[in-house]
Amino acid sequence: MIPTIELYTEFDTTSELIHGDAVFTAVSATDWDMLAEASMTKTPFQRHAYQQAWWRHLGRGDLFTVVVRDEQDMLRGLAPFFVADGTIFLNGSKEESDYLDIICRAEDAQMVHTAVLECLCSDACPAWDVLQLHCVPAASPTREILPRLAASRGFVFSEERDEVCPVITLDGDFEDYLNSINKKQRHEIRRKMRRAHEVDFEVIGSEDDVPTAVDDFLRLLQLSTPEKEQWLNDGRRALFHELIPIMLEDNLLELLFINLRGERHAALLNFTYNDRTWVYNSGLDMSQHSHLSLGVVLSAHAIERAIERNHHTFDFLRGDETYKYRFGAEDTEIFCLRVQRE
């Protein structure tokens, strides 16, 4: 049975705490995604398909979700959590999900956070000692609201930077972009694009052989670095195989390859969401054609595609790898927020 807890009549809201994966049917994908698209942190990692697939293949501990509705029964907030070893995390992990947050509109953030914390402190919530929210963007209202709410209950709040997410702000056409970056790097990108004139770019669509394309992408991902080979476990393989076809069908993702003499040698997997290209992962056969700099060429091609679809940002997501800055990226920050129960 799903417990319903009435909270904070000053806000005229009702909260439900839904245990387990029942939330993915209790809240329809349509309602979930409409709220995610209007939310204060609009990222693909908060969409229904991603949240469900992540939990199915990589979840651990106990899943529970706080669902906040107003007096007209309109969905106003979603807080998908899991609790493991006494610590509550947002559903999705920092190892796979570069941005996370409570799902609500900015103007509802105070109301929703208040309802969520009240629910977390109720008897219906699993036992916990620490609330630890990873990958919260720097501009999120959560960073201002949660410390105040924690203090009001005598909890101890702390914050630290999780990581940087380098991004390129796009304005104008591809030549404008190239002219905006360091002269040396501009020259290198142009030179490498010219030198790779014999390659073919392939864009996978939902009508193509998607399972084979995903297998090729994962093969190239493993060949990229020893770290990626170790990172790609069975759960993450399953996540990619479930998520990529769904998001291709919804035009929220692009899977790109560079082909040379009919063989796929480099791959790039990007979310395309909220007028933004999000570089989720990449693959490159490091043993072949290193003189062609296929990774650089494919990234440049992806930036050009982002500009053509009028995206305002090209987001390399988490990590301060040197190559991102060679493309002119500048750091944004994500934070880990921690609430310790006394």
N, C-alpha and C positions, 0 to 999 in steps of 0.2 A: 504493500500500500504506500502511496506517495504522500508524505506528510505535507500539509499546507500550514504555513505559519503566518499569521497576520502581524504586520509590523508597522510601526511609525505612522499612525493615522495622520500626523501632520503632513505627510507626503501623499496620503491616500493611495498607498501601494499594498499589494499582497505578494508575498514571496512563497515559492515552492522550493523545497530541497528534494531533488530527484536523484536517487541513488542508481548507479550503474549506467549502462549504455541505453537504458530506456529513454533517456533524454533525447536521443536522436530521432525517435519517433514521436515522443510527447510534444516536441517543438518541431514543426515542419521545416524542411530545408528552405522553403520559400520565406517563411517568417524569420528564420535564423539569418539567412543571407541578406534580407532587406535591412535588418538591424545592423549587421556587420558592415554593409555598404554605407550606412549613415553614421557609423560609429566614430568616436574620437580618435581611434587608431585603426585606420582602414587598411588592413593588410590581408593577403590571401591566406595567411596562417589562422585566421579567425573564422573562415568560412566553414559551413556545415561539413562539406565533403572532406576537407583537410582534417578538421577536428575528429571526425568519426574514424577516418582511415588511420590517423596517428594513434588513437586509443586502441583500435583493433589490433594493430601490429606492433606497437611499441609501448603501450600503456603498462603501468605497474601499480601496485597498491590498490586503493579503492577509489573509483571515480564517483564524484557527486557534483551536481550542478545547482547553483542558485539561479532561479528564474524569477525575475521581477516583472510584475504587471501593474498597470494602473487601474483605477476604479472602472474604466470602460473595458477592462480585460485586454488592453493593448500591451504587447510585449515592449518593455522598456529597458531591460537589462538581462545579460547572460554572464554567468561567471562559472565556466567549466573548470573544476579543480580535480586533482587527485591527492590523496594523502598516503604517504609512505614513511614508515619509521617515525611517526609523530610530526612530520613536516608536510604542510600543504603547499602544493605547486599548481600553477596554471596548467591545464591540459595542453600537451605539447611540451617538448623539452628544448633547452637551449642548444642541444646537440643537433636538432633538426629544424627548429622553429626560430627564425631570427628576430621576429617581433611578436610580443604577446601583451595582452592587457585585458582588463574587464571590457566586455562588449556592451557599449551604451553610447548614446549621443553625448556630446560634450556638455550640453545644457542640462542633461539628466545625471551627470556624474556624481554630484553630491548626494542626490537622492538614492541612486543605485548603490554607491559605495556604502552608504549608511545602512541600507537594507541588507546588503551582503554581509557586512561585519556583524550585524545583529543576528543574522542566520548562522554565521560561523560560531557565535557564542551561545547558540541555543542547544538544547539537549538532543535535537535531531541530527546535529552535525557529528561526524566521527571525531574521536578524541585527537587533539593536536597540541603541540607546544610552540611551533614556529610556523608562520606564514611567510613564504619566500617566493616573491614574484620576479622571475627572470625576464630579461629582454624587453623591459618597458621603455618606450621611446622617450627621449629627453623632453619633448613638448607635451607629453601626456598629463592631463589634469590629475591623474592618479598620484603623481609625485608630490602634489600640493595637498591633496585631500587626505590620503591615507595617514600621513604623520599626525594630522590633527585628530582624526578619529581614533588612532591608536593611543594618543596621549589622553584622550577623554576617558579611556577605559583603564588607564594605568599601565598600558603595555609599552614596551621599549621598541622604538623604531630606529632603523639604521638604513643607510643607502650607500652603495658603491657602484662604480662604473663596471658594467659587465664587459663591454667590448665597444669597438667603433664599427660603424657601417659606412664606408666611403661611398659617396654619391656624386654623380655628374648632373649639374643643372643644364638642361637642354634649351637652347633658344636660337631660332633660325634654322638654316639648313645644315647639311653635313659639312660643307666647306666652312660655314661660320663656326661650327664646333671645332674643326681642326685648327682654325685660326685663333681659337681661344686658349689653346694649350701651349705648353712649352715648345719653343721652336725646334729644339733637337728631337723631342718626342714626336712632334708633327711630321718632321722629315722621316723618322723611322717608320711610323705607321704608313705613310704614303709609299715608302720604298718597299715595305713588306707586302703591301696590298698589290703593288705592281708585279713583284717577283712571283706572287702566287697566282698569276693570271690563268694557269692551266687547271686550277681547281674548280669544282662545281659546288655550289651551295644547295643544300636540300632542306626543305621545310616540311616537316611531317604534319599531315592533316588527319582529322578523325576518320577519313575514308581510307587511309593507308593501312598497311600492316603494322599496327601500333605495337602489339606484343614483341615482334621481332625488332622494331626500332628501339623499344625500351631495353631489350636484351643487349643490343649493340651499344646503346648509351652506357649501360652499366659495365659492359666489358671495357669500354674506353675510360670510364671513371676509375676502374680498378687499375688500369695501366698507367694512370697519371702519376701517382706517387705512392710510396709504401703506406703513408698515413691514410690515404683514401681507400686503398685495398683493405686495410685493417678495419676502417670505419664501416664498410659496406657489409653488414651482417644480414642474416636472413630476414629479420624484421624490416630493415630499411629497403631491401629488395622488394618485399611484399608491398610496402608503402608506395614505392614508385610505380609498381605494376597496377595498383588500384587507382592511384590518384591521377596519373598522367592521362589515361583515356577519358576520365570524367571531365577534367579541366580542359582538355583539347576540345571535347564536344561543346563545352560552354564558352569556347574562345577566350579562355583565361590563362592560356599557357602556350608557349612555343618550344618545340624541340627542333634544334637546328643541327645539321651535320655539314662538315666539309668532306667531299668525296674526291678521290684522286684515282683515276683509271678504274672507276666503278666500285671502289672500296671506301668505306667510311673510316676516316682517320682522326676526326676531332668532333666533339659534340658540345652543345650548350643547351641547358634547360633553363628557361626563363618563365616566370609568371608575368602575365601582361594584365595589369589590374589597376584601376583607379588612376588612369593616365600615367602609368609608371611601369617601367620594365624592371623586374626584380631578378637578378642573376642567382638562381637557386643552386646550380651545380654544373660542373663541366667535366669533360673527359678528353683525353689526348693520348694517343699512342706515342710515347716518348722515344720509342726505338726506331721510328721511321720518319724520314723527311724533316729532320730537325732544321735543316737549312731554310725551310719555307715558313717557319714561325707560324704554324697553322693556328695555334691558340690566339695569337695576337690578331691574325687576319679574321678569325671567326668573331672575336669580340668587337672588332671595328665594324664588321658587317652587322652585328646585332645592334650597335649604337646607331648605325645608319637606318636600320629598320625601325628603331624606336622613334627617331626623328620623323620618319615618313608617316608614322601613325599618330604624330602630334603628342607624343609623350613628353611631359615636362621634366622627368627625372629618370636617370639610369642608375639603379641602385645595385651596387656590388654586394650588398648584404654584409654579414659579419666577417671581420678579419682585416688586418692591416697589411696584406701582402703587397709587395713593392709594385707589381704590375698594375694595380688599380690606380695608383697615383701617376703612373706614366700616361694613363689615359685622361688625366686631369681631374680625378676624383678628389673630393674634400670630405673630411671626417664629419659624420654625425655620431651621436652617442646613444647607447642603450644602457639601462641601469637595472641593477638587482635591488629590490626593496624588501626589507626584512622586518617582520613584526614578531617580537619575542613576548610570549605570554609569561607574566610573572608567576 
